[in-house]
Amino acid sequence: MSETEIRAVVLATLKSIAPEIEEATLRTDRPLRHQVDLDSIDWLHFLTQLHEKLKVEIPESDYARLVTLDDVVAYLAQACKSS
């Protein structure tokens, strides 16, 4: 799966949790949780949905690495290559 396809899945998943977001206003280099005002439960739900959709393990120990949209996409791209 390409990074473009992964980014589309990430954004669709994010919109399913926070439908009010506008993709055009998202900064890929800024903390994602703060941009879309996700609390810890929403963030966990987001990561769980990504795991289910992409069939990629996201260990809790890696959650701190997933800060920006770019971080999430790069992490998932790497994980998809490894699986």
Secondary structure, DSSP 8 states (H G I E B T S, - for coil): --HHHHHHHHHHHHHHH-TT--GGG--TTSBHHHHHT--HHHHHHHHHHHHHHHT----GGGGGG--BHHHHHHHHHHHHHH-
